[in-house]
Amino acid sequence: MEETLPGAPTDEGGERVILHVDMDCFYASCERLKEPVLAGAAVVVGMGYEPGDTIGAVATASYEARAYGVESAQPISQALERLPRMADADAAAAAAPDPADAGYYRPVDMDYYKEVAAEVKAVLHDVADTVREVSIDEAYLDVTDRTAWTVVDDDAGGERTLAEGFARHVRERIEREAGVPASVGVAPNMATAKVASDFDKPDGLTVVRPGEVAEFLAPLPVLDIHGVGPVTASDLAEMGIETAGDLAAADPAELEARFGSRGREFHDRANGRDDREVTPTGRPKSLSRESAGRTDDEETKRETIRTLAADVADRARSRGAMYRTIGVKVVRPPFDVNTRAESLSGPVDDPDLVEAVALDLLTEFEGEEVRKLGVRVSNLSFAAEDQATLGGYEDVSAAGEADETGDTEDAGEGVTRRAVDGDTTLDEWANEGDPDAWRERRDRRRRGQVDLDAFE
């Protein structure tokens, strides 16, 4: 049985435990991760703010920027009127904006945001067996098998549920391993968990226990009910329905007559009823583990990689996954992200190979200080298929498996090596053949002296 995390269930059955994880101003949080100096400042991510640009919109605004009336999807010209650029501010110039009322504008860097999102998703897939990814910054988790609504004493002399402790652990792991804040809602169903995650932003944690759902929802405006938009809220107001409590008490037949089947759905959700199951959006594309800690000691780095490699390989095996790509992530201070990877000519389930390849990839960063290390396996296969044994692979040219496009999750970060030399066997990867010859070919490939077309 898979090891459980803090807040593991002590009884069988009971209400479902659903988490809704919503990243706070995700793009702006990513920019702050890239530039720590932006912490606490008003940050706007978008396009069209450079002089001469005529078209543009806000993608994300931090809460500090929102205080000035800047909102997502807003025309950038309007955002600049409400919050001038810090680049244009000058406290000494009478006509220039005051730096105290200016913000930092940054362009959308989607490749970078996907990289951070992949780290968040790695945590989510590790802590829950069922994950539904709604978007790049939002997901539902069914953690019923990992925790419970059992009430226990807390350290402050009060009480909490095991589910609350589990959710706090998830939120802290996201912050620690991905470096960005998240708000988490915990409830016995999806609709209420969604409302709960929005209740106490940013970096919030709201727990709605079974039996308390209707009471929690009642005073909220109808616009907070999942699925109710501004137009519907306006229509409901015409019917004298302004709060979730009003909606819960309304005649469901009248709601259905006005809004169709959605009316009945609104009524159920306002009453805390939602029997939808968290259905996964698909199997994970990769599995990874990371460990933070600044060091320039080579043995410390190697030992960290060994530990991470063993953990990742164990997770893959526990999920019945084989992998074709093995990679490392090396973050140099302050936040210089580098990824390196090797693709094999077929899927494997081999912990020793994960360690050997990861350690070899790490050698490129010898003598350098790092602040975070990670190991990832990707190009996962869950099919019940035969895997090749060590030394049993055909060369890449024969198999026609050279991957020129690579793993999309690694795109945009560092230089990624993808092809295995046609005459390289996995014996050599495991240092049972001629590792020096393999490294020589590797170095030639880095210098561009190997024609990748030869692998096709």
C-alpha positions as CSV (number, residue, x, y, z in Angstrom):
1,M,0.0,0.0,0.0
2,E,1.3,3.5,-0.8
3,E,2.5,5.4,2.2
4,T,0.1,8.1,3.3
5,L,0.9,11.7,4.2
6,P,0.0,13.7,7.4
7,G,-3.8,13.4,7.9
8,A,-4.2,9.8,6.8
9,P,-7.7,8.3,7.4
10,T,-8.3,6.3,10.5
11,D,-11.6,4.9,9.5
12,E,-13.3,3.5,6.4
13,G,-16.1,5.2,4.3
14,G,-17.6,8.5,5.3
15,E,-17.9,11.7,3.3
16,R,-15.7,12.4,0.3
17,V,-12.8,14.8,0.9
18,I,-12.3,17.1,-2.1
19,L,-9.6,19.7,-2.5
20,H,-9.8,22.6,-4.9
21,V,-6.3,24.1,-5.5
22,D,-6.2,27.5,-7.1
23,M,-2.9,29.3,-7.7
24,D,-2.9,32.9,-6.6
25,C,-2.3,35.4,-9.5
26,F,-0.3,32.6,-11.0
27,Y,1.5,34.5,-13.8
28,A,2.4,37.3,-11.4
29,S,3.6,34.8,-8.8
30,C,5.8,33.2,-11.4
31,E,7.3,36.6,-12.3
32,R,8.1,37.2,-8.6
33,L,9.7,33.8,-8.4
34,K,11.9,34.8,-11.3
35,E,12.5,38.3,-9.8
36,P,12.3,38.2,-6.0
37,V,12.6,42.0,-5.9
38,L,8.9,42.1,-7.1
39,A,7.6,40.6,-3.9
40,G,5.0,42.9,-2.4
41,A,4.9,45.2,-5.4
42,A,2.2,45.8,-7.9
43,V,2.8,43.4,-10.9
44,V,0.9,43.4,-14.2
45,V,1.5,40.6,-16.7
46,G,0.3,41.3,-20.2
47,M,1.2,42.8,-23.6
48,G,1.0,46.1,-25.4
49,Y,2.5,48.3,-22.7
50,E,5.7,49.3,-24.5
51,P,5.8,52.7,-26.2
52,G,4.3,52.5,-29.7
53,D,2.2,49.4,-29.0
54,T,-1.4,50.0,-29.8
55,I,-3.1,46.7,-28.9
56,G,-2.8,44.8,-25.6
57,A,-4.5,43.4,-22.6
58,V,-3.8,42.4,-19.0
59,A,-3.3,38.6,-18.5
60,T,-2.9,38.7,-14.7
61,A,-2.7,41.5,-12.1
62,S,-1.3,40.9,-8.6
63,Y,-3.5,41.8,-5.7
64,E,-1.5,45.0,-5.2
65,A,-2.2,46.0,-8.8
66,R,-5.9,45.1,-8.4
67,A,-6.1,47.7,-5.6
68,Y,-5.6,50.3,-8.3
69,G,-8.4,48.9,-10.4
70,V,-6.3,46.8,-12.7
71,E,-8.0,43.5,-13.7
72,S,-7.5,40.5,-16.0
73,A,-8.6,41.0,-19.6
74,Q,-8.6,44.7,-19.2
75,P,-7.2,46.8,-22.0
76,I,-3.6,47.6,-21.3
77,S,-4.2,51.3,-22.0
78,Q,-6.8,51.4,-19.2
79,A,-4.4,49.6,-16.8
80,L,-1.6,52.1,-17.6
81,E,-4.0,55.0,-16.7
82,R,-4.8,53.5,-13.3
83,L,-1.3,52.1,-12.6
84,P,1.6,53.8,-14.5
85,R,4.8,51.8,-15.3
86,M,7.5,51.9,-12.7
87,A,9.9,52.4,-15.7
88,D,8.3,55.7,-16.3
89,A,8.2,56.9,-12.7
90,D,10.5,59.5,-11.3
91,A,9.9,61.1,-7.9
92,A,12.0,64.1,-8.9
93,A,10.1,64.9,-12.0
94,A,6.8,66.8,-11.6
95,A,5.2,65.4,-14.7
96,A,6.3,61.8,-14.1
97,P,4.3,59.2,-12.1
98,D,5.1,58.8,-8.5
99,P,7.0,55.5,-7.9
100,A,4.8,54.9,-4.8
101,D,1.8,54.6,-7.2
102,A,3.5,52.8,-10.1
103,G,3.7,49.1,-10.9
104,Y,6.0,46.6,-12.7
105,Y,4.8,45.4,-16.1
106,R,6.1,42.1,-17.5
107,P,5.4,40.3,-20.8
108,V,3.8,36.9,-20.8
109,D,6.4,34.1,-20.5
110,M,4.2,31.0,-21.1
111,D,7.1,28.5,-21.4
112,Y,8.3,29.6,-17.9
113,Y,4.8,29.4,-16.4
114,K,4.4,25.9,-17.8
115,E,7.6,24.9,-16.1
116,V,6.4,26.2,-12.8
117,A,3.0,24.6,-13.3
118,A,4.6,21.3,-14.0
119,E,6.3,21.5,-10.5
120,V,2.9,22.3,-9.0
121,K,1.2,19.4,-10.8
122,A,4.0,17.0,-9.7
123,V,3.1,17.8,-6.1
124,L,-0.6,17.3,-6.8
125,H,-0.2,14.0,-8.5
126,D,2.0,12.9,-5.6
127,V,-0.5,13.7,-2.9
128,A,-3.6,12.5,-4.6
129,D,-4.6,9.4,-6.6
130,T,-7.3,11.3,-8.5
131,V,-6.5,14.8,-9.9
132,R,-8.5,16.8,-12.4
133,E,-6.5,19.5,-13.9
134,V,-8.9,22.3,-14.9
135,S,-6.3,24.8,-16.2
136,I,-2.6,25.7,-15.9
137,D,-3.3,27.0,-12.4
138,E,-6.3,25.1,-11.1
139,A,-7.1,21.5,-10.1
140,Y,-9.5,19.3,-8.1
141,L,-8.2,16.5,-6.0
142,D,-10.1,13.6,-4.5
143,V,-8.1,12.7,-1.3
144,T,-10.8,10.6,0.4
145,D,-8.4,7.6,0.5
146,R,-5.6,9.7,1.9
147,T,-7.3,11.6,4.8
148,A,-10.7,11.9,6.6
149,W,-13.1,14.3,8.3
150,T,-12.1,12.8,11.7
151,V,-11.7,15.6,14.3
152,V,-8.5,15.7,16.4
153,D,-6.9,18.1,18.8
154,D,-4.5,20.7,17.4
155,D,-1.4,22.2,18.8
156,A,-3.2,25.3,20.0
157,G,-5.5,23.5,22.3
158,G,-8.4,23.6,19.8
159,E,-9.5,21.0,17.3
160,R,-9.3,20.5,13.6
161,T,-10.0,17.7,11.1
162,L,-7.4,15.5,9.6
163,A,-8.5,16.8,6.2
164,E,-7.4,20.3,7.3
165,G,-4.0,19.1,8.3
166,F,-3.6,17.3,5.0
167,A,-4.7,20.3,3.0
168,R,-2.2,22.5,4.9
169,H,0.5,20.0,4.0
170,V,-0.4,20.2,0.3
171,R,-0.4,24.0,0.3
172,E,3.0,24.1,2.1
173,R,4.5,21.6,-0.3
174,I,3.5,23.6,-3.3
175,E,5.1,26.7,-1.7
176,R,8.2,24.8,-0.8
177,E,8.8,22.8,-4.0
178,A,7.3,25.1,-6.7
179,G,7.9,28.5,-5.0
180,V,4.4,29.9,-5.6
181,P,1.4,30.5,-3.3
182,A,-1.8,28.6,-3.6
183,S,-5.2,28.8,-2.0
184,V,-6.9,25.6,-1.1
185,G,-10.6,24.9,-0.4
186,V,-11.6,21.6,1.3
187,A,-15.2,20.3,1.2
188,P,-17.2,17.2,0.7
189,N,-18.0,18.1,-2.9
190,M,-16.5,19.8,-5.9
191,A,-18.8,22.9,-6.1
192,T,-18.3,23.8,-2.4
193,A,-14.5,23.2,-2.6
194,K,-14.3,25.6,-5.5
195,V,-16.2,28.3,-3.5
196,A,-14.0,27.6,-0.4
197,S,-10.7,28.1,-2.4
198,D,-11.9,31.6,-3.4
199,F,-13.1,32.5,0.1
200,D,-9.8,33.5,1.7
201,K,-7.3,34.6,-1.0
202,P,-4.4,34.9,-1.3
203,D,-2.5,32.0,0.3
204,G,-5.7,30.9,2.0
205,L,-7.0,27.6,3.4
206,T,-10.8,27.3,4.0
207,V,-12.3,24.0,5.3
208,V,-16.0,23.4,5.0
209,R,-17.0,20.3,7.0
210,P,-19.9,18.0,6.1
211,G,-23.0,19.3,7.8
212,E,-21.7,22.9,7.6
213,V,-21.9,23.4,3.9
214,A,-25.3,25.1,3.7
215,E,-24.4,27.4,6.6
216,F,-21.2,28.4,5.0
217,L,-22.8,29.2,1.6
218,A,-25.9,31.0,2.8
219,P,-24.5,34.5,3.4
220,L,-22.4,34.5,0.2
221,P,-23.6,36.5,-2.9
222,V,-25.1,34.3,-5.6
223,L,-22.2,35.2,-7.9
224,D,-20.0,33.1,-5.6
225,I,-21.9,29.9,-6.5
226,H,-20.0,27.9,-9.0
227,G,-21.5,28.3,-12.4
228,V,-23.4,31.5,-11.7
229,G,-22.0,34.4,-13.9
230,P,-22.8,38.1,-13.9
231,V,-25.8,37.8,-16.3
232,T,-27.4,35.0,-14.3
233,A,-26.8,36.9,-11.1
234,S,-28.6,39.9,-12.5
235,D,-31.5,37.7,-13.6
236,L,-31.6,36.1,-10.1
237,A,-31.6,39.6,-8.5
238,E,-34.7,40.4,-10.6
239,M,-36.4,37.4,-8.8
240,G,-35.3,38.8,-5.4
241,I,-32.5,36.3,-5.1
242,E,-29.2,37.9,-4.0
243,T,-27.5,35.4,-1.7
244,A,-26.8,31.7,-1.8
245,G,-29.3,31.3,1.1
246,D,-32.0,33.0,-1.0
247,L,-31.1,30.7,-3.9
248,A,-31.3,27.6,-1.6
249,A,-34.7,28.6,-0.3
250,A,-36.1,29.4,-3.8
251,D,-38.7,27.2,-5.5
252,P,-36.6,24.8,-7.7
253,A,-39.4,24.4,-10.2
254,E,-39.5,28.2,-10.7
255,L,-35.7,28.3,-11.1
256,E,-35.9,25.5,-13.7
257,A,-38.6,27.3,-15.6
258,R,-36.4,30.4,-15.8
259,F,-33.0,28.8,-16.4
260,G,-33.7,25.3,-17.6
261,S,-31.7,22.4,-16.1
262,R,-29.2,24.9,-14.9
263,G,-31.7,26.3,-12.5
264,R,-32.0,23.0,-10.7
265,E,-28.2,22.8,-10.6
266,F,-27.9,26.3,-9.1
267,H,-30.5,25.3,-6.4
268,D,-28.6,22.1,-5.6
269,R,-25.2,23.8,-5.3
270,A,-26.6,26.6,-3.1
271,N,-27.9,23.8,-0.8
272,G,-24.5,22.2,-0.8
273,R,-25.5,19.3,-3.0
274,D,-23.1,18.1,-5.7
275,D,-22.6,14.5,-6.5
276,R,-20.1,14.9,-9.4
277,E,-17.0,12.7,-9.1
278,V,-13.5,14.1,-9.6
279,T,-12.6,12.4,-12.9
280,P,-8.9,12.6,-13.9
281,T,-8.1,14.5,-17.0
282,G,-5.5,11.9,-18.0
283,R,-2.5,10.1,-16.7
284,P,0.5,12.2,-15.7
285,K,2.9,13.0,-18.5
286,S,5.8,12.9,-16.1
287,L,6.8,12.2,-12.5
288,S,9.4,14.2,-10.7
289,R,10.9,15.0,-7.3
290,E,12.9,18.1,-6.2
291,S,14.9,19.1,-3.2
292,A,15.8,22.7,-2.3
293,G,19.0,23.7,-0.5
294,R,22.1,25.7,-1.6
295,T,25.3,23.8,-1.9
296,D,28.4,23.6,-4.0
297,D,29.6,20.3,-2.5
298,E,29.8,17.7,-5.2
299,E,29.1,14.7,-3.0
300,T,26.1,16.4,-1.4
301,K,24.7,17.1,-4.9
302,R,25.3,13.5,-6.0
303,E,23.7,12.1,-2.9
304,T,20.7,14.3,-3.4
305,I,20.3,13.1,-7.0
306,R,20.6,9.5,-5.8
307,T,17.8,10.0,-3.3
308,L,15.6,11.8,-5.8
309,A,16.2,9.2,-8.5
310,A,15.3,6.4,-6.1
311,D,12.1,8.2,-5.1
312,V,11.0,9.0,-8.6
313,A,11.7,5.4,-9.8
314,D,9.7,4.1,-6.9
315,R,6.7,6.4,-7.6
316,A,6.8,5.3,-11.3
317,R,6.8,1.6,-10.3
318,S,4.0,2.1,-7.8
319,R,1.8,3.6,-10.6
320,G,2.7,0.9,-13.1
321,A,4.5,3.4,-15.3
322,M,7.5,2.9,-17.5
323,Y,9.5,5.8,-18.9
324,R,11.5,6.7,-22.0
325,T,13.1,9.9,-20.9
326,I,15.2,10.6,-17.8
327,G,16.1,14.1,-16.8
328,V,17.5,16.4,-14.2
329,K,16.7,20.0,-13.2
330,V,19.4,22.2,-11.8
331,V,18.6,25.6,-10.4
332,R,21.5,27.9,-9.9
333,P,21.2,31.0,-7.7
334,P,19.2,33.2,-7.8
335,F,16.8,31.3,-10.1
336,D,18.7,30.1,-13.2
337,V,16.6,27.1,-14.2
338,N,18.4,24.4,-16.3
339,T,17.0,21.1,-17.5
340,R,18.9,18.3,-19.2
341,A,17.4,15.0,-20.4
342,E,18.2,11.8,-22.2
343,S,15.7,9.8,-24.2
344,L,15.9,6.0,-24.5
345,S,14.9,3.9,-27.5
346,G,12.2,2.2,-25.5
347,P,10.3,2.3,-22.2
348,V,12.0,0.9,-19.1
349,D,11.3,0.4,-15.4
350,D,14.8,0.5,-14.0
351,P,15.7,2.5,-10.8
352,D,19.4,1.9,-11.3
353,L,19.3,3.3,-14.8
354,V,17.4,6.4,-13.5
355,E,20.2,7.0,-11.0
356,A,23.0,6.4,-13.5
357,V,21.6,8.7,-16.1
358,A,20.7,11.4,-13.6
359,L,24.2,11.4,-12.1
360,D,25.7,11.6,-15.6
361,L,23.6,14.6,-16.5
362,L,24.6,16.3,-13.3
363,T,28.3,16.2,-14.3
364,E,27.7,19.2,-16.6
365,F,27.2,21.3,-13.5
366,E,30.4,20.2,-11.6
367,G,31.9,23.0,-9.5
368,E,28.8,25.1,-9.6
369,E,26.6,26.2,-6.7
370,V,23.0,25.0,-6.8
371,R,19.9,26.0,-4.9
372,K,17.6,23.2,-6.1
373,L,18.0,19.8,-7.7
374,G,15.3,17.6,-9.3
375,V,15.0,14.3,-11.1
376,R,12.2,13.6,-13.6
377,V,11.0,10.6,-15.7
378,S,8.7,11.4,-18.6
379,N,7.3,10.0,-21.9
380,L,5.5,7.7,-19.6
381,S,3.8,4.4,-20.7
382,F,1.1,2.7,-18.7
383,A,0.4,0.0,-21.2
384,A,1.0,-3.7,-20.3
385,E,3.8,-3.9,-22.8
386,D,7.1,-5.7,-22.8
387,Q,10.2,-3.6,-22.0
388,A,13.6,-4.2,-23.3
389,T,16.3,-5.4,-20.9
390,L,19.6,-3.8,-20.3
391,G,21.8,-4.3,-23.3
392,G,18.9,-5.6,-25.3
393,Y,18.0,-2.4,-27.2
394,E,18.3,-2.1,-30.9
395,D,20.1,1.1,-31.9
396,V,17.9,4.2,-32.4
397,S,18.4,4.2,-36.2
398,A,17.0,0.7,-36.4
399,A,14.1,1.4,-34.1
400,G,13.3,4.7,-35.8
401,E,12.8,6.2,-32.3
402,A,15.0,9.3,-32.3
403,D,12.9,12.1,-30.7
404,E,13.8,15.4,-32.4
405,T,10.8,17.2,-30.9
406,G,11.4,16.2,-27.3
407,D,9.3,16.3,-24.2
408,T,7.1,19.4,-24.3
409,E,7.2,19.8,-20.6
410,D,10.9,20.5,-20.8
411,A,10.6,23.0,-23.7
412,G,12.0,26.4,-23.2
413,E,14.3,25.7,-20.3
414,G,18.0,25.1,-20.9
415,V,19.5,22.8,-23.5
416,T,17.9,19.4,-23.8
417,R,19.6,16.4,-25.3
418,R,17.2,13.9,-26.8
419,A,18.8,11.2,-29.0
420,V,20.9,8.2,-27.9
421,D,23.8,7.4,-30.2
422,G,23.1,4.6,-32.6
423,D,25.9,2.5,-31.3
424,T,25.3,3.2,-27.6
425,T,23.7,0.4,-25.6
426,L,22.2,0.6,-22.2
427,D,25.1,-1.4,-20.8
428,E,27.2,1.7,-21.4
429,W,24.6,3.9,-19.8
430,A,24.9,1.8,-16.7
431,N,28.7,2.1,-16.8
432,E,29.1,-1.6,-17.6
433,G,30.5,-0.9,-21.0
434,D,32.8,2.0,-22.0
435,P,31.5,5.1,-20.3
436,D,34.5,7.2,-21.4
437,A,33.7,6.5,-25.1
438,W,30.0,7.4,-24.4
439,R,31.0,10.7,-22.8
440,E,33.2,11.5,-25.7
441,R,30.3,11.0,-28.1
442,R,28.1,13.0,-25.7
443,D,30.6,15.9,-25.7
444,R,30.8,15.8,-29.5
445,R,27.1,16.0,-29.7
446,R,27.1,19.1,-27.5
447,R,29.6,20.7,-29.8
448,G,27.3,20.0,-32.8
449,Q,29.7,17.5,-34.3
450,V,27.1,14.8,-34.6
451,D,24.4,15.0,-37.2
452,L,21.1,14.1,-35.6
453,D,19.7,13.3,-39.0
454,A,21.9,10.2,-38.9
455,F,19.6,8.8,-36.1
456,E,16.5,8.8,-38.3
